[in-house]
Amino acid sequence: MSRAAAFYRPNRPLLVYAVLYLAFLYAPVALLPVFSFNDSIYAAFPLQGFTTQWYADMFADEAMHGALWNSVKVGAVAAVFATILGVFGAKAITRFRIRGVKPVLGVIMLPLVIPPVIMGVALLVLLSQSGVQLSLITVTIGHILICVPFSIVTLMASFEGFDKSMEEAAADLGDNSWWAFWRVTFPMVFPGILASLLLCFTISFDEFIMAFFLAGTEQTLPIFIYGQLRFPQRLPGVLALGAMILTATFVIVFLAQWLRGRSPGVAQSGSE
Amino acid sequence: MAGDDSYLRIERVTKRFGAVVAVDAVDISIGAGEFFSLLGPSGCGKTTLLRMLAGFETPDEGEVYIDGQPVSGQPPHLRPTNMVFQNYAIFPHLNVARNVAYGLRKEKLPRQEEDRRVEEALEMVKLGGYGDRRSNELSGGQRQRVALARALIRRPKVLLLDEPLGALDKKLREDMQIELRQLQQSLGITFVFVTHDQEEAMTLSDRIAVMADGRALQVASPKEVYNRPTSITVADFIGQMNFFEARVSETAGEEAVLDAAGFGRMRAKLGGAALQPGASIVAALRPEKLTLSPARSDGAANAVEGVLEAAAYLGDRSHFHVRVAGLERPVAVAAQDWAVGGGDGLDEGAPVWLTWDNDSVILLESERR
């Protein structure tokens, strides 16, 4: 028996491990929708009966509407700005010969490993020292900061996926760099841009800690949810909201991942 | 100043990448409507030189003139050149017609006129009616044609081609060579063609620049490069060649008598070379300039005896290796009319004679090889 065949044989202990791992990861999350339809204000077994009352209550809540709208605004603006910066960064990193690009990239990626609490406090200190009023704008700034690394990583894959000679061909055919970007680079990396927008939006939409420090009187959805938890009778409504956010986030992230693998340039380089 | 009749003038152009000199003081003049090839092994600087003509690289020293205008300050999109890229760089998000029409943006043509130009360009490369095809539905040869149409539609002063036939299989490549040559002659556009394939360069070009280590070693017609190479590197790169270390023993008028290891005396035409008796040189002989015979025949200027070591029958010609006493390597001989083995008695191991004329000998300066 060859080593390769042995290597590809199904490995039962590993399979068990994988199943347990996924169960541990997602079982608690799966409980959320289950309890959100449970006819009881306590999130506990045994289940009492099916109801959609918590969803109805939540939809009727004016404060929730305001928080949801705030989160959508912050998420959309943060996603657009982070993606624009991501396009610049990814293009620079993948296209130009830059001295010391590795350390620069490291600094850009730093927000991925710095705890959000530290980042939040640091930004809070900076902003209040410079006399900036806390508002949704400051939350957005904080969110752009943590979204940019994700945007750059997503877009770098798109830029690396297509041949530099495409852009050279555009220049050769009479386009200056601005036209070449719009007519060639942008359509080629468009799936990556879309993926980055969706990813950044979900990151901002779900983000709590930075928003907690940087929001003024207006609250985003995660802050609203946190506030609701002080009232036990509001818990089922929060579960209903959580189940909906969860579903939306899953859909968007899967969409983003799918788009990322679909760049025309990626298919192109594979055939060469 | 480009004062002569050259259309594209490369004047002492040097390009360095860090410590590496990619292109080293290259001086080339290319005439209008000429099919010019930059030939050399990979890493010889030919592609870098082409990219400097297109504007993707800027020379560290020297200047490029196109139609009398210095172009070093011009970015690629303002140059009167267009390029066919090695991998063709067909835009995958555009169909064939949009690819070909890409360079017409600034001309702001009415739609009908633009469509007409596109169809005209596609017909020129024998892809008439292919406009609606998606670019990922094209074969390698079709991609190459689209790239050509896309470059030619802008009516460039100079068309630059970066190994455009390298990715095609042999049969298709040979067909495209003929087409490319016909296209160039009917359009009268100056072509600068980069290739590492010496046969391709010989087939296509009016003139060839043989490059090695960033230098243009010889710029001449294919015939001259083949028959009168000016250095051992060129002679070695173009076709097959036998090299013999030799010493000049005497010169008389147009003829020199050499003392070559293993050959004894060898007569050679000087061909304008000024050689002093006693000078160390290298004598080079093309395999097809040697005549193989089973017995010594009189009349030829040079003759040497050897043993047939190996023979290969290739159909249109045969290749032989003849071992000559005192030579390190066997002598390569090519002949059209010798069958291998059988009736002619040319079996491996048979004693044979090689003869050749004095004007077949190419005299080259000794250099480290």
Contacts between the chains, C-beta under 8 A, distances in Angstrom:
chain1	res1	chain2	res2	distance
A	162	B	92	8.0
A	163	B	87	6.4
A	163	B	89	6.5
A	165	B	85	4.9
A	165	B	86	7.7
A	165	B	87	6.2
A	165	B	89	4.3
A	166	B	89	5.2
A	166	B	91	6.4
A	168	B	54	7.9
A	168	B	56	5.8
A	168	B	76	7.2
A	168	B	83	7.8
A	168	B	85	7.2
A	168	B	89	7.0
A	169	B	83	7.4
A	169	B	85	6.0
A	169	B	89	3.9
A	169	B	91	7.4
A	169	B	150	8.0
A	170	B	91	7.9
A	170	B	102	7.3
A	171	B	55	7.8
A	171	B	56	7.8
A	171	B	75	7.2
A	171	B	76	4.3
A	171	B	77	5.0
A	172	B	54	6.0
A	172	B	76	5.3
A	172	B	77	7.3
A	172	B	81	7.6
A	172	B	82	5.9
A	172	B	83	4.9
A	172	B	151	7.7
A	173	B	77	7.7
A	173	B	82	6.9
A	173	B	102	5.0
A	173	B	103	3.6
A	173	B	150	6.9
A	173	B	151	7.8
A	173	B	154	6.7
A	174	B	77	5.1
A	174	B	103	5.2
A	174	B	105	6.4
A	174	B	106	5.6
A	174	B	154	6.9
A	175	B	77	5.6
A	175	B	105	7.0
A	176	B	75	7.3
A	176	B	77	5.3
A	179	B	105	7.2
A	180	B	77	7.8
A	183	B	102	7.5
A	183	B	105	7.9
A	184	B	91	6.1
A	187	B	93	4.5
A	188	B	92	7.4
A	188	B	93	6.4
A	264	B	92	4.3
A	264	B	93	5.2
A	265	B	92	6.7
A	267	B	92	7.2
A	267	B	136	7.3
A	268	B	92	4.8
A	268	B	136	7.8
A	271	B	136	7.7
A	272	B	87	6.0
